C-alpha cells in the first residue's frame, strides 16, 4: 500500500468557496448577489475548483519528495530479483554430434495459470552436449533479455542521464550480463584488453557500474544506475578541494563522460520477481525447439523477490547510512549480505574466535537463511522445513555475497559466508479450551501460532525470526499457546527432536571446545556443545558405519572419523574436519578396515595414525598428502593392529603404541614412530583390544584393555605401563584386574588418577589407579545404565569420554549415550528424543518447526 500522504492543506472545494464568500462580505459589502447565478460567483467556483486540484497535487508531493530525499542520501529502491535455477538439457540417446545450446536459450513452463504471463528463463552461459553424452546442466535466470537498446547519445557534458525503456532492471545476478552499458568508440580508440561489444559495423566500449563516483580516476568509464527506474547517470562535475584544502577554480568531471555524438547502447535483463520461483520440474518447454533435446529443472527456482516498497526503503535508508558501504560491525556485514542477493531472507555475522577455539583472530563468519516464497512458506509458515530451506540454498547466491563482503571488509580480516544450520523441533501438548469454543478452529489457529513463533524466517509473531542459538523452552510454548483467545490452560507439554545418537560405537571429547563431545553411530556423527544436554548431527556418511572418531588433543578443530563401508565391510573410509565438524574436507581416503585412530604432531604438522588390519598407517594433514605405511615389525610387514595410542611428554617427545593382531602383544616407539623405532614391550599371547594413555600430573601411563575368552569369562581387566621415553619402567606391566568381572574391556577413559573401563557385561567399572592395591568398582543395577532384558546384566558399553577434572562421564552403547555428572553417581539417558524443559541449540544454529501435535479438549473433557 502507498504511504499515507500528509495533508499540507486539507481545505475542500466547499470550504474554499465559503472562505471567499466571507471575504467578499468583509471587503466588498456592495456585492450582494452571492447566488450561483451571479457571473462573479461562477468565476469564484472555477477558481475554487482549480485551487482544490492544486492542493491535491501539493499533498501528493511528499511521496515523490521521499524518493528524492533517499536518492540524495545514496539510498535507492531495490529492484526485483531474478530467480535462478539449474536447467538440465538431455537427449534420449547418446549424441552422435555436438549439440550446441546457446547463451540466452529460453525455457518456459508448459502449464501456466490462466491469465498469468509466461515465466521465461534464459541460460546464462553457452553449453554443449558432447559426442556420446546425453545431458548437460547450466544456470538460468528468470527475465526477458533486452538486446541493444539505444538509450541516448552522448553530449560530452558531465551529468548526462539516460533511461532504459523497460524498467525495472533486475538486481545484479552476479554474472555481469544483467546490465551492460556500451558507449560507441571510434576505430583505433580501443586496445584488445578493453571490454567491448560489436554491433553491426560499430564497436561499443562496455562501461562499469559503480555505486558512486567517489575515488575514481578522471578517465574511468563508469556510471551509476537506479535499476528501479532504469535511469543511468554519468559522472557530474564539481569543484574539488586540492592538496592545500582550497576549492579548485574550475569544476571537473568526476569520471569519464560519453563524448558528443556517441551512441549509448543498453543490454539488460528486465522482469524478475516472485513469479520466477517455480517448482522443480515446472520448466519443460524450449522457446525455440532443439531437435531431440528435452529440458527440465531438477530443483526449484530460487531467489525471485519483488521490488522493494517505499515504506521499507524509508526504514532501511537511515540504517545503511551508518555503514558508509564498509563492513566493520556485525550489522554492516548483515546489511550488505541482505542487499547483495534477493535469495537471502536473514543474515547473521559472528566473530569466529568468540565461538570456536580453532578460529584465527579477525575471522568473521556470516550465516545466511534463504528466502522462501510465500507459496512455499504456506499461510502460517508450515512449509518452512529443513528440506525447503536446503532446496533454496544456492552456491551462486552464497558466492555473490562473499564477493561483495570481501570487497568491503577491512584489511587483515577474513570473511567466510555459509548457510545456516537447523534443528527440527516438534511440540506435543494438550490445549484445554473454554466450553463455547470451536475446538477444531482453535486447534488450527494454535498450530499457526506455533509455526509462526518457532520459525527461522521473519513472521508476524517473530519479526526477526527465531534467534540464533536461542534454546527452546517449554515456557515459550506456554506463552505462545496461551496468547490464543479461548485457551483456558495448557499442559502435558513435550518438546521432541528427530535425530539423536543411537547405537553409539565411539565417543570423543574435544580438548579445546568447552563442553563439546562427539558421538558416532550408524551413518551419522553427532556433536554436543552443552555437555550432552542436546545433540546435533554434524556429519552424515551414507552407506557407511561410523566406528571411530578422534579429536586432536593439541590442535584445535581437527577431527577424524573412520567409517566402515556397508558394501565392502573389510574397507573403511577416512573423513577429516578442520573446524570441529562444521564442514568436512572433500578429499577422503579409503583403506583396509581401520580399527583405531590417534593424533600426534611431527615437525609442526598434525599427523593421524591409523591402526588397520594390514598395518599401521600415518596421514599428514597437509595439501596432497596420502596415507603412508609405518613399519612396526620388520619380520612381518602385513601385521595388522587392533588399536593405537599416542602421547606427548613435557619435553615434546612423542610415544606411539600399537597392539598387534593374532595375540602379538604391544609395540612401542619413543620417537613418534620414525624409522624402525618400534620395540616389543610384552603382552604376547594376550588379546589387547584397547590402548589409551592416562595423564596423571607430569606422569603418563599406557593402558591396555584385554578381551575375555568367552561371554561367561570374567576377563583379565587391564594393565598399565609407565611411559619413560626409551626406558622401561622397573615393574614392567602392572596388572589391574582386582575385582574385575566385566568380561572384555571395550574402552577406557581417565579423569586424572581415576580410570573408567567400558565392559561387555558389567557396565562401566571405575578405580583410583593411584592406589597401589587399587580394585575395580562395579555399578549397581539401579545405576541408570541400560540392562539386558533376560539377565540382570548390563548392556555392552562400547565407548567412553570423560571431562578431565569436571566429573562428567559419557558412556555409549546400543541404547545411545548415558551421562554421569559426578563420580559414582547415577546415569541418565542423554540420547532422548523427548524433553520436558528445553531443547538446546549451538550459538550458530537455528530452530525450525516440525509437524506439531496438539490435543485440543474442552474444560469438561479435561476434568
SULHU-V953062 format. One record per run of one state. SS is the DSSP state (H for helix, E for strand, C for the rest). FROM is the first residue (numbers start at 1). TO is the last residue. If there is no record, write none. Layout:
# SULHU-V953062
<<SS | FROM | TO> <SS | FROM | TO>>
This chain:
# SULHU-V953062
<<C | 1 | 12> <H | 13 | 27> <C | 28 | 38> <H | 39 | 72> <C | 73 | 80> <E | 81 | 81> <C | 82 | 83> <E | 84 | 91> <C | 92 | 98> <E | 99 | 101> <C | 102 | 105> <E | 106 | 109> <C | 110 | 119> <E | 120 | 123> <C | 124 | 126> <E | 127 | 129> <C | 130 | 134> <E | 135 | 142> <C | 143 | 143> <E | 144 | 153> <C | 154 | 160> <E | 161 | 163> <C | 164 | 168> <E | 169 | 169> <C | 170 | 178> <E | 179 | 185> <C | 186 | 195> <E | 196 | 199> <C | 200 | 201> <E | 202 | 209> <C | 210 | 221> <E | 222 | 226> <C | 227 | 230> <E | 231 | 234> <C | 235 | 236> <E | 237 | 238> <C | 239 | 240> <E | 241 | 241> <C | 242 | 246> <E | 247 | 247> <C | 248 | 251> <E | 252 | 253> <C | 254 | 262> <E | 263 | 270> <C | 271 | 273> <H | 274 | 276> <C | 277 | 282> <E | 283 | 286> <C | 287 | 292> <E | 293 | 296> <C | 297 | 301> <E | 302 | 302> <C | 303 | 304> <E | 305 | 305> <C | 306 | 309> <H | 310 | 321> <C | 322 | 326> <E | 327 | 327> <C | 328 | 329> <H | 330 | 340> <C | 341 | 343> <E | 344 | 351> <H | 352 | 355> <C | 356 | 362> <E | 363 | 370> <C | 371 | 373> <H | 374 | 377> <C | 378 | 385> <H | 386 | 391> <C | 392 | 394> <H | 395 | 408> <E | 409 | 409> <C | 410 | 413> <E | 414 | 419> <C | 420 | 420> <E | 421 | 433> <C | 434 | 438> <H | 439 | 453> <C | 454 | 471> <E | 472 | 473> <H | 474 | 482> <C | 483 | 486> <E | 487 | 497> <C | 498 | 505> <E | 506 | 509> <C | 510 | 516> <E | 517 | 521> <C | 522 | 523> <E | 524 | 528> <C | 529 | 535> <E | 536 | 540> <C | 541 | 543> <E | 544 | 551> <C | 552 | 558> <E | 559 | 565> <C | 566 | 570> <E | 571 | 577> <C | 578 | 588> <E | 589 | 592> <C | 593 | 593> <E | 594 | 602> <C | 603 | 604> <E | 605 | 612> <C | 613 | 614> <E | 615 | 620> <C | 621 | 627> <E | 628 | 630> <C | 631 | 640> <E | 641 | 648> <C | 649 | 653> <E | 654 | 660> <C | 661 | 664> <E | 665 | 669> <C | 670 | 677> <E | 678 | 680> <C | 681 | 687> <E | 688 | 696> <C | 697 | 698> <E | 699 | 706> <C | 707 | 717> <E | 718 | 722> <C | 723 | 723> <E | 724 | 724> <C | 725 | 726> <E | 727 | 727> <C | 728 | 733> <E | 734 | 736> <C | 737 | 744> <E | 745 | 751> <C | 752 | 753> <E | 754 | 759> <C | 760 | 763> <E | 764 | 768> <C | 769 | 776> <E | 777 | 777> <C | 778 | 786> <E | 787 | 787> <C | 788 | 793> <E | 794 | 794> <C | 795 | 796> <E | 797 | 802> <C | 803 | 808> <E | 809 | 813> <C | 814 | 815> <E | 816 | 820> <C | 821 | 826> <E | 827 | 829> <C | 830 | 833> <E | 834 | 835> <C | 836 | 837> <E | 838 | 839> <C | 840 | 844> <E | 845 | 849> <C | 850 | 852> <E | 853 | 858> <H | 859 | 862> <C | 863 | 863>>
